[in-house]
Amino acid sequence: MQKVFEHAMKVRSYELDAQGVVNNANYMHYFEVARHEMMEACGLSFGKLTDEGIFPMVRRANIQYKHSLRDHDLFVCRIRIQREGVRYIFLQEIIKTSDNRLCAKAEIEVACLVKGKVAPPEIFDNAFSQYIEWK
């Protein structure tokens, strides 16, 4: 069974818009923070990868907003990964902790440049093996 990675976070007041809800652009930050935390939890360092000529890059992002987060709300960002050819599709959800409500979901497509060419780095396949669903 495919494992799901979870990272807990909290809304900060400076992330709110004039209506008192989280500004839509901040959800992209939340999704990115969770992916970086997942990398670290799997033993990968973004800095070391780039030093080795491996550059994971967002190729496409599709976010659906469902319910608003507000100041001081606690939430988790869940991640599953699908592997399609040389692409990694990060299926992410933001769930409000207090009521288990889905606030946003995203499909973030990532491709990697390895020494200047698009290629799937084996280091990702190995590190994320418990989270990857192969297509």
N, CA, C and O atoms as a DFTB+ gen file, in Angstrom:
540 C
 N C O
     1  1       0.841      -1.183       0.000
     2  2       0.000       0.000       0.000
     3  2       0.885       1.245       0.000
     4  3       1.885       1.315       0.715
     5  1       0.499       2.218      -0.810
     6  2       1.263       3.455      -0.928
     7  2       1.165       4.273       0.357
     8  3       0.073       4.510       0.875
     9  1       2.313       4.698       0.859
    10  2       2.379       5.491       2.074
    11  2       2.121       6.967       1.762
    12  3       2.450       7.448       0.678
    13  1       1.528       7.678       2.726
    14  2       1.248       9.101       2.586
    15  2       2.142       9.856       3.558
    16  3       2.208       9.522       4.741
    17  1       2.838      10.888       3.046
    18  2       3.660      11.745       3.900
    19  2       2.776      12.868       4.427
    20  3       1.935      13.393       3.697
    21  1       2.965      13.240       5.700
    22  2       2.212      14.346       6.288
    23  2       3.157      15.312       6.974
    24  3       4.109      14.910       7.644
    25  1       2.874      16.599       6.793
    26  2       3.635      17.639       7.474
    27  2       2.646      18.639       8.073
    28  3       1.810      19.193       7.360
    29  1       2.744      18.869       9.386
    30  2       1.835      19.776      10.088
    31  2       2.355      21.215      10.033
    32  3       3.559      21.465      10.106
    33  1       1.419      22.146       9.902
    34  2       1.754      23.572       9.861
    35  2       0.659      24.385      10.539
    36  3      -0.384      23.858      10.926
    37  1       0.923      25.683      10.673
    38  2      -0.022      26.612      11.298
    39  2      -0.073      27.893      10.467
    40  3       0.958      28.373       9.997
    41  1      -1.266      28.440      10.290
    42  2      -1.435      29.695       9.566
    43  2      -0.886      30.837      10.421
    44  3      -1.143      30.918      11.622
    45  1      -0.133      31.706       9.774
    46  2       0.405      32.899      10.436
    47  2      -0.369      34.122       9.959
    48  3      -0.793      34.179       8.804
    49  1      -0.553      35.090      10.833
    50  2      -1.430      36.229      10.532
    51  2      -0.992      37.016       9.298
    52  3      -1.840      37.584       8.610
    53  1       0.286      37.065       9.003
    54  2       0.734      37.831       7.830
    55  2       0.416      37.123       6.510
    56  3       0.654      37.689       5.443
    57  1      -0.115      35.900       6.560
    58  2      -0.482      35.173       5.347
    59  2      -1.926      35.455       4.914
    60  3      -2.385      34.922       3.904
    61  1      -2.638      36.287       5.671
    62  2      -4.048      36.552       5.412
    63  2      -4.236      37.697       4.436
    64  3      -3.393      38.587       4.326
    65  1      -5.374      37.659       3.720
    66  2      -5.720      38.772       2.844
    67  2      -6.684      39.702       3.584
    68  3      -6.924      39.522       4.778
    69  1      -7.230      40.682       2.892
    70  2      -8.106      41.681       3.512
    71  2      -9.390      41.077       4.079
    72  3     -10.015      41.668       4.960
    73  1      -9.791      39.897       3.579
    74  2     -11.002      39.244       4.083
    75  2     -10.731      38.354       5.300
    76  3     -11.656      37.751       5.845
    77  1      -9.474      38.272       5.725
    78  2      -9.138      37.478       6.902
    79  2      -8.933      36.001       6.632
    80  3      -8.916      35.197       7.564
    81  1      -8.775      35.634       5.367
    82  2      -8.499      34.248       5.015
    83  2      -7.108      34.175       4.380
    84  3      -6.560      35.185       3.939
    85  1      -6.552      32.967       4.341
    86  2      -5.225      32.791       3.751
    87  2      -5.276      33.186       2.276
    88  3      -6.130      32.719       1.523
    89  1      -4.356      34.046       1.885
    90  2      -4.230      34.458       0.490
    91  2      -3.907      33.246      -0.360
    92  3      -3.119      32.390       0.043
    93  1      -4.514      33.169      -1.535
    94  2      -4.369      31.980      -2.381
    95  2      -2.915      31.634      -2.683
    96  3      -2.584      30.451      -2.769
    97  1      -2.045      32.609      -2.847
    98  2      -0.644      32.330      -3.183
    99  2       0.077      31.572      -2.079
   100  3       1.043      30.859      -2.353
   101  1      -0.370      31.709      -0.845
   102  2       0.296      31.028       0.261
   103  2       0.106      29.517       0.227
   104  3       0.928      28.781       0.775
   105  1      -0.951      29.048      -0.399
   106  2      -1.145      27.599      -0.505
   107  2       0.005      26.971      -1.303
   108  3       0.463      25.874      -0.981
   109  1       0.463      27.668      -2.336
   110  2       1.602      27.165      -3.116
   111  2       2.835      27.059      -2.221
   112  3       3.610      26.111      -2.347
   113  1       3.021      28.018      -1.322
   114  2       4.138      27.955      -0.367
   115  2       3.974      26.752       0.568
   116  3       4.936      26.031       0.831
   117  1       2.762      26.543       1.062
   118  2       2.525      25.400       1.950
   119  2       2.856      24.088       1.250
   120  3       3.502      23.212       1.824
   121  1       2.405      23.961      -0.002
   122  2       2.694      22.741      -0.753
   123  2       4.200      22.563      -0.942
   124  3       4.715      21.451      -0.821
   125  1       4.903      23.651      -1.237
   126  2       6.350      23.552      -1.441
   127  2       7.088      23.212      -0.151
   128  3       8.003      22.389      -0.158
   129  1       6.698      23.837       0.951
   130  2       7.310      23.524       2.244
   131  2       7.169      22.034       2.533
   132  3       8.130      21.387       2.951
   133  1       5.980      21.490       2.314
   134  2       5.744      20.065       2.589
   135  2       6.626      19.180       1.709
   136  3       7.150      18.172       2.181
   137  1       6.796      19.545       0.428
   138  2       7.664      18.738      -0.446
   139  2       9.113      18.786       0.034
   140  3       9.802      17.766       0.020
   141  1       9.579      19.954       0.456
   142  2      10.949      20.060       0.956
   143  2      11.116      19.283       2.265
   144  3      12.151      18.650       2.478
   145  1      10.119      19.324       3.132
   146  2      10.177      18.549       4.379
   147  2      10.193      17.052       4.078
   148  3      10.879      16.280       4.748
   149  1       9.432      16.656       3.066
   150  2       9.423      15.250       2.666
   151  2      10.808      14.835       2.176
   152  3      11.302      13.765       2.531
   153  1      11.433      15.685       1.359
   154  2      12.778      15.387       0.871
   155  2      13.734      15.165       2.043
   156  3      14.479      14.186       2.072
   157  1      13.704      16.087       3.009
   158  2      14.593      15.961       4.174
   159  2      14.294      14.701       4.967
   160  3      15.215      14.008       5.399
   161  1      13.002      14.391       5.167
   162  2      12.621      13.188       5.915
   163  2      13.084      11.919       5.199
   164  3      13.296      10.883       5.830
   165  1      13.237      12.009       3.880
   166  2      13.687      10.862       3.083
   167  2      15.200      10.873       2.876
   168  3      15.729      10.078       2.100
   169  1      15.897      11.781       3.576
   170  2      17.356      11.797       3.527
   171  2      17.963      12.599       2.395
   172  3      19.153      12.463       2.110
   173  1      17.160      13.438       1.741
   174  2      17.679      14.242       0.636
   175  2      17.885      15.693       1.073
   176  3      17.108      16.236       1.858
   177  1      18.924      16.297       0.560
   178  2      19.208      17.708       0.805
   179  2      19.140      18.443      -0.530
   180  3      19.854      18.100      -1.472
   181  1      18.279      19.454      -0.605
   182  2      18.133      20.215      -1.839
   183  2      19.477      20.820      -2.260
   184  3      19.828      20.805      -3.440
   185  1      20.216      21.346      -1.296
   186  2      21.524      21.937      -1.584
   187  2      22.503      20.923      -2.154
   188  3      23.208      21.212      -3.120
   189  1      22.549      19.735      -1.559
   190  2      23.463      18.693      -2.050
   191  2      23.065      18.219      -3.438
   192  3      23.923      17.935      -4.274
   193  1      21.750      18.133      -3.683
   194  2      21.289      17.724      -5.013
   195  2      21.768      18.714      -6.073
   196  3      22.292      18.317      -7.114
   197  1      21.586      19.998      -5.800
   198  2      22.011      20.994      -6.788
   199  2      23.525      20.987      -6.960
   200  3      24.024      21.210      -8.063
   201  1      24.260      20.732      -5.879
   202  2      25.720      20.611      -5.988
   203  2      26.108      19.461      -6.920
   204  3      27.142      19.517      -7.585
   205  1      25.269      18.414      -6.965
   206  2      25.524      17.247      -7.808
   207  2      24.931      17.399      -9.216
   208  3      24.986      16.471     -10.022
   209  1      24.365      18.577      -9.502
   210  2      23.807      18.820     -10.827
   211  2      22.406      18.270     -11.027
   212  3      21.981      18.056     -12.163
   213  1      21.673      18.035      -9.923
   214  2      20.298      17.537      -9.980
   215  2      19.368      18.676      -9.556
   216  3      19.427      19.154      -8.423
   217  1      18.507      19.102     -10.490
   218  2      17.624      20.230     -10.231
   219  2      16.165      19.834     -10.425
   220  3      15.682      19.796     -11.557
   221  1      15.445      19.533      -9.319
   222  2      14.009      19.267      -9.453
   223  2      13.298      20.591      -9.731
   224  3      13.520      21.582      -9.035
   225  1      12.437      20.598     -10.757
   226  2      11.775      21.833     -11.155
   227  2      10.281      21.594     -11.346
   228  3       9.871      20.608     -11.958
   229  1       9.472      22.512     -10.810
   230  2       8.028      22.426     -11.015
   231  2       7.740      22.749     -12.477
   232  3       8.111      23.805     -12.989
   233  1       7.073      21.813     -13.123
   234  2       6.729      21.958     -14.538
   235  2       5.294      22.449     -14.722
   236  3       4.982      23.164     -15.674
   237  1       4.421      22.042     -13.777
   238  2       3.016      22.412     -13.844
   239  2       2.441      22.343     -12.441
   240  3       2.804      21.468     -11.654
   241  1       1.547      23.264     -12.132
   242  2       0.856      23.253     -10.847
   243  2      -0.628      23.507     -11.075
   244  3      -1.013      24.460     -11.753
   245  1      -1.445      22.647     -10.503
   246  2      -2.895      22.790     -10.601
   247  2      -3.435      22.717      -9.182
   248  3      -3.337      21.680      -8.526
   249  1      -4.003      23.816      -8.711
   250  2      -4.517      23.887      -7.340
   251  2      -6.021      24.122      -7.375
   252  3      -6.514      24.982      -8.105
   253  1      -6.737      23.344      -6.578
   254  2      -8.169      23.544      -6.391
   255  2      -8.394      23.985      -4.950
   256  3      -7.995      23.297      -4.011
   257  1      -9.030      25.129      -4.786
   258  2      -9.322      25.666      -3.459
   259  2     -10.730      25.243      -3.056
   260  3     -11.685      25.437      -3.807
   261  1     -10.848      24.662      -1.865
   262  2     -12.126      24.116      -1.408
   263  2     -12.728      24.918      -0.255
   264  3     -13.886      25.331      -0.321
   265  1     -11.946      25.137       0.797
   266  2     -12.394      25.873       1.984
   267  2     -11.239      26.713       2.498
   268  3     -10.076      26.322       2.399
   269  1     -11.571      27.865       3.045
   270  2     -10.536      28.797       3.480
   271  2      -9.935      28.431       4.828
   272  3     -10.618      27.962       5.738
   273  1      -8.640      28.662       4.921
   274  2      -7.956      28.623       6.211
   275  2      -7.937      30.045       6.768
   276  3      -7.926      31.017       6.013
   277  1      -7.934      30.155       8.085
   278  2      -7.934      31.462       8.763
   279  2      -6.785      31.525       9.771
   280  3      -6.081      30.542      10.001
   281  1      -6.622      32.683      10.350
   282  2      -5.525      32.936      11.286
   283  2      -5.446      31.863      12.376
   284  3      -6.446      31.524      13.009
   285  1      -4.249      31.344      12.577
   286  2      -3.913      30.355      13.607
   287  2      -4.496      28.960      13.371
   288  3      -4.339      28.086      14.224
   289  1      -5.158      28.731      12.248
   290  2      -5.636      27.374      11.957
   291  2      -4.443      26.427      11.858
   292  3      -3.403      26.766      11.294
   293  1      -4.618      25.243      12.416
   294  2      -3.632      24.177      12.271
   295  2      -4.077      23.290      11.119
   296  3      -5.269      23.049      10.931
   297  1      -3.100      22.802      10.344
   298  2      -3.427      21.962       9.207
   299  2      -2.280      21.027       8.897
   300  3      -1.153      21.235       9.347
   301  1      -2.574      20.001       8.128
   302  2      -1.540      19.096       7.633
   303  2      -1.571      19.130       6.110
   304  3      -2.620      19.290       5.486
   305  1      -0.403      18.976       5.549
   306  2      -0.284      18.817       4.108
   307  2       0.113      17.374       3.867
   308  3       1.150      16.916       4.346
   309  1      -0.719      16.660       3.118
   310  2      -0.480      15.254       2.796
   311  2       0.053      15.146       1.375
   312  3      -0.336      15.900       0.483
   313  1       0.958      14.184       1.188
   314  2       1.569      13.996      -0.134
   315  2       1.588      12.517      -0.502
   316  3       1.968      11.657       0.293
   317  1       1.168      12.255      -1.728
   318  2       1.389      10.980      -2.396
   319  2       2.114      11.312      -3.694
   320  3       2.034      12.443      -4.173
   321  1       2.815      10.348      -4.267
   322  2       3.555      10.603      -5.504
   323  2       3.183       9.561      -6.552
   324  3       3.116       8.365      -6.266
   325  1       2.944      10.033      -7.760
   326  2       2.809       9.146      -8.913
   327  2       4.014       9.392      -9.812
   328  3       4.453      10.530      -9.976
   329  1       4.540       8.334     -10.387
   330  2       5.688       8.435     -11.294
   331  2       5.200       8.103     -12.667
   332  3       4.719       6.995     -12.901
   333  1       5.312       9.048     -13.601
   334  2       4.890       8.863     -14.987
   335  2       6.059       9.234     -15.891
   336  3       6.355      10.414     -16.080
   337  1       6.719       8.228     -16.446
   338  2       7.906       8.501     -17.275
   339  2       8.976       9.189     -16.452
   340  3       9.400       8.670     -15.419
   341  1       9.413      10.347     -16.900
   342  2      10.446      11.090     -16.172
   343  2       9.837      12.097     -15.190
   344  3      10.562      12.843     -14.532
   345  1       8.507      12.114     -15.097
   346  2       7.828      13.092     -14.246
   347  2       7.391      12.480     -12.912
   348  3       7.029      11.307     -12.823
   349  1       7.443      13.317     -11.894
   350  2       6.895      12.981     -10.579
   351  2       5.679      13.869     -10.388
   352  3       5.774      15.091     -10.493
   353  1       4.534      13.253     -10.106
   354  2       3.316      14.008      -9.852
   355  2       3.064      13.948      -8.345
   356  3       2.745      12.891      -7.801
   357  1       3.209      15.086      -7.687
   358  2       2.963      15.176      -6.255
   359  2       1.487      15.509      -6.066
   360  3       1.041      16.601      -6.421
   361  1       0.736      14.571      -5.509
   362  2      -0.681      14.755      -5.219
   363  2      -0.768      15.217      -3.776
   364  3      -0.508      14.448      -2.850
   365  1      -1.134      16.469      -3.591
   366  2      -1.070      17.064      -2.269
   367  2      -2.435      17.573      -1.822
   368  3      -3.244      18.031      -2.629
   369  1      -2.669      17.483      -0.525
   370  2      -3.904      17.973       0.077
   371  2      -3.562      18.757       1.332
   372  3      -2.639      18.409       2.069
   373  1      -4.315      19.817       1.560
   374  2      -4.219      20.569       2.805
   375  2      -5.510      20.317       3.564
   376  3      -6.601      20.634       3.090
   377  1      -5.365      19.736       4.758
   378  2      -6.496      19.343       5.591
   379  2      -6.454      20.138       6.895
   380  3      -5.454      20.101       7.612
   381  1      -7.529      20.852       7.201
   382  2      -7.627      21.593       8.462
   383  2      -7.781      20.596       9.606
   384  3      -8.662      19.737       9.572
   385  1      -6.940      20.709      10.598
   386  2      -6.870      19.733      11.679
   387  2      -8.135      19.691      12.539
   388  3      -8.579      18.610      12.926
   389  1      -8.718      20.848      12.842
   390  2      -9.835      20.895      13.790
   391  2     -11.071      20.141      13.323
   392  3     -11.798      19.576      14.140
   393  1     -11.319      20.126      12.008
   394  2     -12.530      19.466      11.518
   395  2     -12.269      18.500      10.360
   396  3     -13.206      18.000       9.738
   397  1     -10.988      18.241      10.078
   398  2     -10.591      17.305       9.018
   399  2     -11.152      17.724       7.648
   400  3     -11.437      16.878       6.800
   401  1     -11.302      19.023       7.450
   402  2     -11.878      19.559       6.214
   403  2     -10.796      19.764       5.159
   404  3      -9.734      20.319       5.443
   405  1     -11.077      19.308       3.935
   406  2     -10.179      19.536       2.815
   407  2     -10.257      21.008       2.420
   408  3     -11.323      21.499       2.049
   409  1      -9.131      21.708       2.502
   410  2      -9.090      23.132       2.172
   411  2      -8.551      23.386       0.767
   412  3      -8.994      24.311       0.086
   413  1      -7.607      22.572       0.338
   414  2      -7.050      22.717      -1.011
   415  2      -6.415      21.396      -1.413
   416  3      -5.960      20.617      -0.576
   417  1      -6.399      21.171      -2.716
   418  2      -5.673      20.015      -3.223
   419  2      -4.936      20.448      -4.479
   420  3      -5.352      21.369      -5.181
   421  1      -3.829      19.760      -4.744
   422  2      -2.990      20.163      -5.871
   423  2      -2.363      18.961      -6.536
   424  3      -2.131      17.923      -5.916
   425  1      -2.096      19.132      -7.811
   426  2      -1.242      18.223      -8.566
   427  2      -0.052      19.062      -9.007
   428  3      -0.182      19.973      -9.824
   429  1       1.100      18.739      -8.454
   430  2       2.323      19.464      -8.781
   431  2       3.220      18.512      -9.572
   432  3       3.685      17.501      -9.045
   433  1       3.453      18.841     -10.819
   434  2       4.273      18.008     -11.691
   435  2       5.715      18.506     -11.642
   436  3       5.991      19.680     -11.891
   437  1       6.617      17.599     -11.319
   438  2       8.035      17.936     -11.189
   439  2       8.846      17.088     -12.155
   440  3       8.658      15.876     -12.259
   441  1       9.739      17.746     -12.848
   442  2      10.716      17.051     -13.690
   443  2      12.091      17.458     -13.187
   444  3      12.252      18.528     -12.601
   445  1      13.071      16.615     -13.412
   446  2      14.418      16.895     -12.919
   447  2      15.396      17.072     -14.080
   448  3      15.393      16.315     -15.050
   449  1      16.211      18.078     -13.944
   450  2      17.359      18.220     -14.830
   451  2      18.529      17.562     -14.131
   452  3      18.873      17.917     -13.004
   453  1      19.131      16.612     -14.798
   454  2      20.301      15.922     -14.267
   455  2      21.451      16.224     -15.213
   456  3      21.499      15.753     -16.349
   457  1      22.379      17.031     -14.699
   458  2      23.522      17.467     -15.511
   459  2      23.058      18.063     -16.848
   460  3      23.634      17.788     -17.901
   461  1      22.005      18.884     -16.779
   462  2      21.530      19.620     -17.939
   463  2      20.513      18.920     -18.816
   464  3      20.045      19.509     -19.790
   465  1      20.149      17.668     -18.503
   466  2      19.185      16.927     -19.319
   467  2      18.033      16.434     -18.450
   468  3      18.229      16.077     -17.288
   469  1      16.841      16.418     -19.017
   470  2      15.683      15.899     -18.290
   471  2      15.857      14.396     -18.119
   472  3      16.010      13.659     -19.094
   473  1      15.831      13.957     -16.873
   474  2      16.019      12.535     -16.572
   475  2      15.494      12.266     -15.164
   476  3      15.512      13.154     -14.312
   477  1      15.027      11.039     -14.922
   478  2      14.605      10.686     -13.559
   479  2      15.830      10.298     -12.728
   480  3      16.481       9.297     -13.027
   481  1      16.149      11.062     -11.705
   482  2      17.295      10.682     -10.889
   483  2      16.976       9.471     -10.019
   484  3      15.968       9.452      -9.312
   485  1      17.833       8.474     -10.075
   486  2      17.621       7.265      -9.264
   487  2      17.558       7.595      -7.781
   488  3      16.893       6.899      -7.013
   489  1      18.248       8.654      -7.381
   490  2      18.261       9.026      -5.962
   491  2      16.845       9.337      -5.473
   492  3      16.521       9.031      -4.326
   493  1      15.981       9.947      -6.326
   494  2      14.586      10.217      -5.956
   495  2      13.791       8.923      -5.885
   496  3      13.023       8.707      -4.948
   497  1      13.979       8.062      -6.884
   498  2      13.258       6.790      -6.879
   499  2      13.559       6.003      -5.610
   500  3      12.657       5.423      -5.005
   501  1      14.812       5.985      -5.211
   502  2      15.205       5.261      -3.994
   503  2      14.663       5.941      -2.745
   504  3      14.103       5.276      -1.874
   505  1      14.820       7.256      -2.646
   506  2      14.401       7.983      -1.441
   507  2      12.883       7.956      -1.263
   508  3      12.391       7.818      -0.143
   509  1      12.142       8.086      -2.361
   510  2      10.686       8.161      -2.292
   511  2       9.992       6.833      -2.527
   512  3       8.772       6.806      -2.693
   513  1      10.725       5.733      -2.548
   514  2      10.170       4.435      -2.953
   515  2       8.891       4.062      -2.212
   516  3       7.976       3.503      -2.817
   517  1       8.806       4.355      -0.923
   518  2       7.609       3.982      -0.164
   519  2       6.397       4.857      -0.485
   520  3       5.269       4.510      -0.133
   521  1       6.626       5.990      -1.153
   522  2       5.542       6.916      -1.468
   523  2       5.122       6.887      -2.932
   524  3       4.082       7.447      -3.279
   525  1       5.903       6.251      -3.798
   526  2       5.659       6.306      -5.246
   527  2       4.668       5.235      -5.693
   528  3       4.776       4.062      -5.336
   529  1       3.706       5.682      -6.484
   530  2       2.822       4.781      -7.226
   531  2       3.274       4.884      -8.676
   532  3       3.259       5.968      -9.259
   533  1       3.668       3.775      -9.251
   534  2       4.197       3.765     -10.617
   535  2       3.071       3.685     -11.614
   536  3       2.167       2.861     -11.470
   537  1       3.112       4.526     -12.621
   538  2       2.099       4.527     -13.697
   539  2       2.690       3.966     -14.957
   540  3       2.005       3.880     -15.976
